[in-house]
Amino acid sequence: MAPSANKERFTARNKTEFHFNLNCKDVLTRECTAAEKADVMAWLLTFK
């Protein structure tokens, strides 16, 4: 999932939102908040 593996991974907003919604509902059994999404994105950007 790290953007370093695929620079265009998070460029399509609709795809990114789709996967956040799908995975959040799967893992948390609810939608993620904007802050949670930002935290995940910040974490993923740390991978090189």
Buried (B, 14 or more C-beta within 10 A) or exposed (E): EEBEEEEEBBEEEEEBEEEBEEEBEEEEEEEBEEEEBEEBEEEBEEEE
